[in-house]
Amino acid sequence: MGTIKRLNNLSKMPLKLAQQNSEHPGVSTDGIELFELRQPDNPTDELRIPQLAWAEVNALALPYAVLNERDARKSTGHEILKLEKMADKQIAFRWQVWPNPKLGMPTVLSLRILFVLMQKAADKKSELGHVPEVLEIGSLSALCRAVGLPADGYSRNLIKRHIRILAATQCMSQGTFKNKRGEGLFIDSFSYLRTVIFIGEKDAQGKTFDRNYVVFDEHVRANLNAHYVKQIDLALMREIRSPIGQLLYTKLSHLFNEAREKGWEYVEIEYQWLAERMGIMVYQQPFRAKAQLKQAIDELIAACYVQEATWIDWKIRLRPEVRYTFGEEKPRIERKRAARKRTTSHNQTVAVQAPKQIDPIDFMVPLCEVYAKNGWTMVSSVAQRHGITEDQLKQELLRRNIIITSTNR
């Protein structure tokens, strides 16, 4: 993981916060959610069912959103400039994001909505074999529920506003926005959403639309079609209270996935590299850097997504915990195994019945592993939903030779 050579500090203008809406605590009256005022869900020790969504990799790897509405109104965008020497020449790789001055920058809520729309594209690809250029996105109420907002008029207007922000925010790539082949693309200007259409709006011929649609940028849609995506857990993202914690989660989800692909047990990230890709201020004093990320890291540890975080000078070493293993890594392993089985089955000329045996990647394996390590409280909700008692789960552990290490009986 290389260190960025330079990050241009962007100017910031003062902002006066809008008055909080009394009917929706944590929501401002101008239709934009203030995440720092939202109340978290009641704390719980149980393992929650993940809400997985396919996210295009560049949306996870590159800075795009800001933390909250205060920053959205005053930020002039993100810019990363990386200089590399190649064949006796110094090559500049640049990534820029700049907002529509009337709408402001995307926030963490905008990012969550973008991930939901990308999942809509993945669903349609599964049905058609490709992502259509004009993608129907369903009702605004359904989008509200997918994002974690109440399906009322206020939230529907909120969703519409943030989708318009996604369409209005411009990006520029000089070798930084990549495709599945790892090629850095050079694009003067693009937005993740090229066009948005809502029910009741009219086209150039005066015809009124009766459905909601979005059009992804051609480069984004090409990556979605090529399956240059990674699954993230929207339920976990909503559970994290702080905006900086939600942003850190998206980066770690991508980095943990890369680390596991290489057989690594942890990731070790340079602070400056991480802060630049999160789009947050880069501090020069270690105590300020640690204080900046403390709440985010603590929340991810409390959510059982990060096992531990260790600062080594300017590097942070982070190990994934059961929420990553159970919610993201196991499904990825299962998909790969299923794909290999389909390929093998297709190539076989004579069907051969496999001997009966326990599937090492069935549902019970991750459930047993979490129970063995963390105890019944962590898995009780999931187990009972499938009609499994603790005694039955213990028998499943014995069948799979999994040893209980938890002291939480």
Buried (B, 14 or more C-beta within 10 A) or exposed (E): EEEBEEBEEBEEEEBEBBEBBEEBEEBBEEBBBBBBBBEEEEEEEBBBEBBBBBBBBBBBBBBBBBBBBBBBBBBBBBBBBBEEEEEEEEEEBBBBBBBBEEBBBBBBBBBBBBBBBBBBBBBBBEEEEEBBEEBEBBEBBBBBEBBBBEBEEBBBEBBBBBBBBBBBBBBBBBBBBBBEEEEEBEBEEBBBBBEBBBEEEEEEEEEEEEEBBBBBBEBBBBBBBEEBBBBBBBBBBBBBBBBBBBBBBBBBBBBBBBBBEEEEEBBBBBBBBBBBBBBBBBBEEEEEBBEBBEBBBBBBBBBBBBBEBEBEEEBBEBBBBBBBBBBBBBBBBBEEEEEEEEEEEEEEEEEEEEEEEEEEBEEBBBBBBBBBBBBBBBBBBBBEEEEBEBEEBBEBBEEBEBEBEBEEE
